[in-house]
Structure formats: structure tokens, C-alpha cells
Amino acid sequence: MSLIRRRKATTEAEKASTSEEKKDHDEITEEGGDNKKELAAKMKRSDEEKTKKKKSKGNKNWSCIDGCCWFIGCICTIWWLLLFLYNMMPSSLPNFVTEVITGPLPDPPGVKLRKEGLRAKHPVVFVPGIVTGGLELWEGHECAEGLFRKRMWGGTFGEVYKRPLCWVDHMSLDNETGLDPPGIRLRPVSGLVAADYFMPGYFVWAVLIANLAQIGYEEKTMYMAAYDWRLSFQNTEVRDQTLSRIKSNIELMVTTNNGNKAVVIPHSMGVLYFLHFMKWVEAPAPMGGGGGPDWCAKHIKAVINIGGPFLGVPKAVAGLFSSEAKDIAVARAIAPGFLSNDIFRLQTLQHVMKMSRTWDSTMSMIPKGGDTIWGGLEWSPEEDYLPSKRRKMRNESEITSKHENESLLSQNKIHYGRIISFGKDIAEVPASQIERIEFRDADKGHNAANTTCRDVWTEYHDMGIKGITAIANYKVYTSDSIPDLLHYVAPKMMERGSKHFSYGIADDLDDPKYQHYRYWSNPLETKLPNAPEMEIFSMYGVGIPTERAYIYKLSPAADCYIPFQIDSSIDGEDEDNCLEDGVFTVDGDETVPVLSAGFMNAKGWRGKTRFNPSGIRTYNREYDHAPPANLLEGRGTQSGAHVDIMGNFQLMEDIIRVAAGAAGEELGGDQVHSDIFKWSEKINLAL
């Protein structure tokens, strides 16, 4: 009992103690309640501030470049996934599916001609055009570490979005010399892989090479004359001795193929490059290759020009003037400011302009021949071009009556000679109503932005509002005034270019000045070789609207901006107006107008002329564009587009027949769908 009483007493004592402690705690709590509330409030505020800082930090790190990189990364991932799945499929599955949908497929040209008994005979030389040849890094800045002998141009273009500013620096040439900048060396990829594919899945020469292989061609009988397409043509020899290498390789191939002459196949700007080569190889050293006046006659059977911009392209003018073409202008209209603002942390169009204006080769494609060829304020060779008439002729094989033609022409005369017009009204009104203020000697003024835009400096940043206004007040520019316009807005670029290219028409081709290399790529200022047995083909696509003239407007003022842009808000009133998104179009291959691709073979070189004194036979072979029938047909086997034509079955068949020994007459001579002969007759050129 006593033990129980002691335990009970102890329990009562503990309860009393606990009660006292609780009472003391309550008193302390009451005394410190206010302090704890203040402390809790401070801690809450501190947590909220930390949360805001994290959010702010997150927002700061997630910039436009992140969104763009994710977007491009997703596209590339999907592309590579589709490419992987395509390569994992049995090789016969795509053909099987296509045949189920469209019926039996025709044999590729190489297979078809092999069955006919054709075999490899003449060695073949490919001359790629601008941008289609790969360039790899041999020396670079610190930002390009790990890219030795990796492609900076062509392939996957991974460096464009991984390190865009670094890529721009390495793709640019020196603005003073037009050669390598200090510490940077990009060189052309060698071999057939240099331009077989532009990027994975996008062929350039690969399909033609594969079809030539079907009749027995291999690497020892095919040669890719790769060159650095950024350089002026003569500078490819100065820096890389490319012209000498082409000469040596052709000589070797002819010697090792039983003396069979070479068939040379240039594409796009490669046409102008090889025209330069034919003058260089026969000119005496040191300016030329020293091959003598009969080198071409001894070594070349035929030159098959594909999509050749013999007389330049208006597209080059828009590119040099405002870094635009029709597609870019439309993109700027859809997303105003997008291409002019901070994409990849750079002003995209400004950097494109800064980079491309260091590429001297782009100046080789400025229109040649002036108003005599391209037309003036009141006329142009293609002024009677009617898209609806051409579609009718294609679909119904009918020719519109002369009366219809005259009626439509009177209602629809387009001034294609006005290559640049400031405003739709200026593009359409009679020349007598246009009041122009001379711009050539106008004061350029001063641009305050030129001290803040050095990282994206273009020559526009040395021009103030006075210069911009002077250009707009001249109102309209024809081919005669285009070189002066470019000299005014880009004097450094044109100073370099004028040492390498010319855009006129020779009065006397025997004048010694035309022995200089600056004239060699202009067919209107040079003679073809003395090679009467040689043949020259011009093969090109037709039936696609092709840029011919532009309507411009002033850009909204902003720092680091390009002051002029195509006015993509302007469209024609009907389908025969040929005006869409501020661009007038004519017949062509989407890049080169028919006039540029076909005139020299249709008239300038046809028969014995002062430009073709030995009477080399010339042929125009046009390929009417037909889009792919379905997605399974890829880029199409009847395409006339500037690059896609390289997969055109009929074109490849013609090329393979010539390589196997056929002459132009055996192909059927001229094959023409456009009005090139009619337009050529309108041009008053002394022959």
C-alpha cells in the first residue's frame, strides 16, 4: 500500500511539475508571440523573394536563342528519325509502294541506255555552281576548336545553330582582299563527294553520277572540278591553283582514255566559271594557263551547260541590294522584324549581307549587257509574256491567235526592264511621267548608327538619310544603272568586284583590253575558243515563274537596319500581270530567266558570229517543268527547277548519250518550249 501511495504521490508531483512548465511555456509564448509573428512574416517574404529571383533567373536564361535552338533541334531530330527509318526499310519497299500507287516505274536513264548498248566513252567533268560545293575547315579561330576538316558549308550545317556568329566569321572572306581573313582557312572538299549531296537526302550530282555508273563510268573517268565558290574566278587560281588542277586533270583523263575528249558539264554559276576557264587555259602565262589557242579543240568534245546564268540574274541584284529574294521578302511580311531582329543573338539579314558581300563570286551574276539585253524604261524582250497563254499551249497544244496576242499585249504590257522600282506606280507608268533626281554624286550624309553596329557592320552603316533618300528619289533602275547603284551603296564590294568582272558589251573584241581576265566570264566581251568540232549545249528548265524585276520600299527606320526592302504587299490585278508579293516574274527555272540561259545559244553564238568566230555548234534544250505526281516521287523525274533538274530523266538521258558519243543533231537538235528565239530577235545586238 505504501508503495502505491508513493507512486501516486510521484505521479501527482510530475503532473504538477508539467502543469507549471506548461504555464511557464504559455507565458513565454504569450510574451514572444509578437516576435514570432514578425519572424514568420519575414521568412515568408524571404521565400517569396527567392521564388521571384528563381523565376526571374529562369526567364533571363530562356532567351530567343533557346527557343530557336529547340525548334531547329526538333526539326533536325525528326529529319534524322525519318531518314533513319527510310534507311532501315528494305531497299525494294519504296519502289514497291510507289508502283502500287502509280503503276510500274520507268527504268532510270542509265539502266535504259545500258539495255540499248551504250557504254562509257568520253571522260566526264562536273563543274558545280555557287553554294552547292562543300567547304571544310583547315584553320580557324578558338571558337571553331574541334572542327578541323569538318564541313562548314554543306552536310548537316550543324554549326549554323550551334555557334552561329563563329560560323559567319569563318564563312566570310576578307572585305579588302576577297581572300582568306587572318587565321582562317576554308578549302573546297575534293572528289565526287564535294557536291554529290548538298545535305543528307538532298542530291545535286549524285543521281547523275549513279546513272553514268550504269553504263560503265567510275571515278577514274569522272572528275568533280570542285572550287571555292566564294572567290572570284581568277582568285581560285591565285590561292588554290584550281584552274591549273582542272587543266591537268582533263589532260590526264583524255590521255588515259585513248584520246577521247572530255565532256564538261557545268551547272549554274559553274557555267560562268568554266567560260572563264576556257579563256584562261589558252591565255599565255602568267595571267593564263599557257595551253595555247588549240587547247580546247584538242581536249573538249562538248560543254553541256545546265541552268547557266550566261547573262546574269536579277535575283543577284536583290541579294546584293537588300539580302532578299521573293521568299525572304514574304517571310519578312509574315513576321515583321523577325529576320531583322535578334535571332541567334545576331541581326540575321544584316549578317547575311555582311557575309555574302565578301563573296566576290556573287558579282559574277549581276545582269550583263545593260539595257540592250534586259530592256529599258519602255521595253523588254519578254514584255509580251503571258503565263495563261503558256499554260493553254502546254495543256491544249494550241497557239493563241495573233489577234488575241495583240489584244492581251496591249492590256498587259509589263516593264520588265525596270529591274528595281520604288513603288508600283513607278513600275507601271509611262517613262515620260517619271521624274528622277540623279543619285550618283549625291551626298550620302552620316548615319549615327554606324558607331553602334560594328559587329554587324555593312556599308549601309556609312550612309545617312541623305544617301537613302537619293536612291529612292531616282525611282527606277534598269540594267544600265544597276552597277552604279551597287557602287553607291557598296563601294568596297564593287571596287573588289570591278577588278574581276565586267557587265558591258564589247565594241571591238580584238581590242587588247579584252585579254584581261575581268572580261573572261562575260560572253558579250569575249570570244569562244577556236574549236569548230566542239559543241555547246544549254540545257535548262522552263515553265516556272522566275524573278525578273522588283518593287521596293523604304524600311522602317531602326538601328543596324537595311534601309530598303521588297514591298511584298503588292500583287497584280490578274494572273497575267505576273506580279506577286512585289516581284515580277517571267518564264524560267525559278532562278535563271529563259533570256539569260538561252540567248547566247539562240542568237549570240548561233552560227559564225564575232562572239563565236569558229562556228561552234550550239543547241538549246529546254525541259518543261512538271511537279512530282505524289510525295513518293520525291523531287520529281520531270522537274525543271534550277537544282531539281539534276534528277530530270530526260536531261540525264541527253547527257549520257552525249558522253557515250552522240552529237547534238542525234539528240534532235534544239528542243524549245519557250519564246526564247522570238525574244532573242527583239534584241538589237551587233553580231
DAWOCOR-V940087 format. One record per backbone hydrogen bond with DSSP energy under -1.0 kcal/mol. CO is the residue of the C=O (numbers start at 0). NH is the residue of the N-H. E is the energy in kcal/mol with one decimal. If there is no record, write none. Layout:
BEGIN
CO_NH_E, CO_NH_E
END
This chain:
BEGIN
0_4_-2.8, 1_5_-2.5, 2_6_-2.4, 3_7_-2.4, 4_8_-2.4, 5_9_-2.5, 6_10_-2.4, 7_11_-2.3, 8_12_-2.2, 9_13_-2.6, 10_14_-2.4, 11_15_-2.1, 12_16_-2.7, 13_17_-3.0, 14_18_-2.6, 15_19_-2.3, 16_20_-2.7, 17_21_-2.8, 18_22_-2.4, 19_23_-3.1, 20_24_-3.0, 21_25_-2.8, 22_26_-2.3, 23_27_-2.7, 24_28_-3.1, 25_29_-2.7, 26_30_-2.4, 27_31_-3.1, 31_35_-2.3, 32_36_-2.3, 33_37_-2.1, 34_38_-2.5, 35_39_-3.0, 36_40_-2.2, 37_41_-2.4, 38_42_-2.6, 39_43_-2.3, 40_44_-2.6, 41_45_-2.6, 42_46_-2.4, 43_47_-2.4, 44_48_-2.4, 45_49_-2.4, 46_50_-2.5, 47_51_-2.4, 48_52_-2.5, 49_53_-2.5, 50_54_-2.5, 51_55_-3.1, 52_56_-3.1, 53_57_-2.8, 54_58_-2.7, 55_59_-2.2, 56_60_-2.2, 57_61_-1.8, 60_62_-1.4, 62_66_-1.7, 63_67_-2.6, 64_68_-2.7, 65_69_-2.7, 66_70_-2.4, 67_71_-3.0, 68_72_-2.9, 69_73_-2.5, 70_74_-2.2, 71_75_-2.8, 72_76_-2.6, 73_77_-2.7, 74_78_-2.8, 75_79_-3.0, 76_80_-2.4, 77_81_-2.8, 78_82_-2.6, 79_83_-2.7, 80_84_-2.7, 81_85_-2.5, 82_86_-2.3, 83_87_-1.7, 84_88_-1.0, 89_92_-1.8, 91_95_-2.3, 92_96_-2.8, 93_97_-2.5, 94_98_-2.6, 95_99_-2.0, 96_100_-1.8, 97_101_-3.5, 98_102_-1.7, 107_111_-2.6, 108_112_-2.7, 109_113_-1.8, 110_114_-1.9, 112_117_-2.4, 113_116_-1.2, 122_262_-2.9, 123_222_-1.9, 124_264_-3.5, 125_224_-3.2, 126_266_-2.3, 133_188_-2.3, 134_151_-2.5, 134_152_-1.8, 135_186_-2.6, 136_148_-4.4, 138_184_-2.8, 140_143_-1.7, 141_144_-1.6, 143_146_-1.7, 146_149_-2.6, 149_136_-2.0, 152_134_-1.6, 153_156_-1.1, 156_159_-1.2, 157_161_-1.4, 158_162_-1.9, 162_166_-2.3, 163_167_-2.5, 164_168_-2.2, 165_169_-2.0, 166_170_-2.0, 167_171_-1.3, 173_177_-2.3, 178_173_-3.2, 180_183_-1.8, 184_137_-3.2, 184_138_-1.4, 186_135_-3.0, 190_193_-1.7, 191_194_-1.1, 193_133_-2.5, 194_204_-1.3, 195_203_-2.9, 195_205_-2.0, 197_154_-1.5, 198_201_-2.8, 201_197_-2.4, 204_208_-2.5, 205_209_-2.4, 206_210_-2.0, 207_211_-2.4, 208_212_-2.0, 211_214_-1.2, 211_216_-1.8, 212_215_-1.5, 214_119_-2.1, 217_220_-1.9, 220_123_-2.6, 222_125_-2.9, 223_225_-2.2, 226_228_-1.2, 227_230_-1.5, 229_360_-1.8, 231_235_-1.0, 233_237_-1.8, 234_238_-2.6, 235_239_-1.2, 235_241_-2.0, 236_240_-1.0, 240_244_-1.8, 241_245_-2.4, 242_246_-2.3, 243_247_-2.5, 244_248_-2.6, 245_249_-2.4, 246_250_-2.3, 247_251_-2.4, 248_252_-2.6, 249_253_-2.4, 250_254_-2.2, 251_255_-2.5, 253_258_-2.0, 256_259_-1.9, 261_300_-2.8, 261_301_-1.1, 262_124_-2.4, 263_303_-3.1, 264_126_-2.1, 265_305_-2.4, 266_269_-2.3, 267_270_-2.2, 268_272_-2.1, 269_273_-2.4, 270_274_-1.7, 271_275_-2.2, 272_276_-2.0, 273_277_-2.4, 274_278_-1.1, 275_279_-2.6, 276_280_-3.3, 278_282_-1.2, 279_288_-3.6, 280_290_-2.8, 282_289_-3.3, 283_287_-2.2, 291_294_-1.6, 293_297_-1.6, 294_298_-1.6, 295_299_-2.3, 298_261_-2.8, 300_534_-1.4, 301_263_-2.5, 302_536_-2.9, 304_538_-3.6, 305_267_-2.5, 307_309_-1.4, 308_311_-2.0, 310_367_-2.3, 312_315_-1.5, 313_317_-1.7, 314_318_-2.1, 315_319_-2.2, 316_320_-2.6, 317_321_-2.4, 317_323_-1.4, 318_322_-1.3, 324_328_-2.4, 325_329_-2.2, 326_330_-2.1, 327_331_-2.4, 328_332_-1.6, 329_333_-2.3, 330_334_-2.3, 334_337_-2.2, 336_340_-1.5, 338_348_-2.1, 340_342_-1.6, 340_347_-1.0, 342_345_-1.3, 345_342_-2.3, 345_347_-1.1, 346_350_-2.6, 347_351_-2.5, 348_352_-2.6, 349_353_-2.8, 350_354_-2.5, 351_355_-3.1, 352_356_-2.2, 354_357_-1.6, 355_358_-1.3, 357_359_-1.0, 358_361_-1.4, 359_362_-1.4, 360_363_-1.8, 361_364_-1.3, 362_365_-1.0, 364_312_-2.8, 369_373_-2.4, 370_374_-1.5, 379_382_-1.6, 381_384_-2.6, 385_389_-2.0, 386_390_-2.4, 387_391_-2.1, 388_392_-2.4, 389_393_-2.2, 390_394_-2.7, 391_395_-2.8, 392_396_-1.3, 400_404_-2.4, 401_405_-2.6, 402_406_-2.3, 403_407_-2.8, 404_408_-2.8, 405_409_-2.2, 406_410_-1.1, 407_411_-1.2, 413_415_-1.7, 414_417_-1.5, 416_418_-1.7, 418_549_-2.9, 419_476_-2.8, 420_422_-1.2, 420_551_-3.4, 422_426_-1.3, 424_428_-2.4, 429_432_-1.8, 430_433_-1.7, 438_441_-1.6, 443_463_-2.4, 443_466_-1.6, 446_449_-1.6, 447_450_-1.1, 448_451_-1.8, 452_455_-1.2, 453_456_-1.0, 457_460_-2.1, 458_461_-1.3, 459_462_-1.6, 463_467_-1.9, 464_468_-2.5, 465_469_-2.1, 466_470_-1.8, 467_471_-2.0, 468_472_-2.4, 472_436_-1.2, 473_475_-2.0, 474_421_-2.7, 476_419_-1.9, 477_481_-1.2, 480_484_-2.3, 481_485_-2.4, 482_486_-2.2, 483_487_-1.8, 484_488_-2.2, 485_489_-2.3, 489_493_-2.4, 490_494_-2.0, 491_495_-1.9, 492_496_-2.6, 493_497_-2.7, 495_498_-1.2, 496_499_-1.9, 496_500_-2.3, 502_368_-2.6, 507_510_-1.8, 510_513_-2.0, 511_514_-1.9, 512_515_-1.6, 515_518_-1.6, 516_519_-1.1, 518_521_-1.6, 521_524_-2.2, 523_505_-2.4, 528_530_-1.8, 530_533_-1.7, 533_616_-1.0, 534_302_-2.5, 535_618_-2.0, 536_304_-2.6, 537_620_-2.8, 538_306_-2.8, 539_622_-2.0, 541_624_-2.5, 545_585_-2.4, 548_583_-2.7, 549_420_-2.2, 550_566_-2.8, 552_564_-2.2, 562_554_-3.0, 564_552_-2.2, 565_567_-1.5, 566_569_-1.4, 569_581_-2.7, 573_576_-1.7, 577_584_-2.3, 578_571_-3.1, 579_582_-1.5, 581_550_-2.6, 582_579_-2.3, 583_547_-2.7, 583_548_-1.5, 585_545_-2.6, 586_593_-2.3, 587_543_-1.7, 588_641_-1.7, 591_588_-1.6, 592_596_-2.0, 593_597_-2.8, 594_598_-1.6, 597_601_-2.0, 598_602_-2.9, 598_603_-1.3, 599_604_-4.3, 610_527_-2.3, 611_608_-1.0, 611_614_-1.6, 616_535_-2.7, 618_537_-2.5, 619_670_-2.8, 620_539_-1.7, 622_541_-1.8, 629_632_-1.5, 630_633_-1.7, 632_635_-1.8, 636_648_-2.4, 637_625_-1.6, 640_644_-2.2, 642_645_-2.1, 643_646_-2.2, 644_647_-1.9, 647_651_-2.5, 648_652_-2.3, 649_653_-2.2, 650_654_-2.4, 651_655_-2.7, 652_656_-2.2, 653_657_-1.9, 654_658_-2.6, 655_659_-1.8, 656_661_-2.8, 657_660_-1.6, 658_121_-2.5, 663_668_-2.2, 670_621_-3.8, 674_678_-2.9, 675_679_-2.3, 676_680_-1.6, 679_682_-1.2, 682_684_-1.5, 686_609_-2.1
END
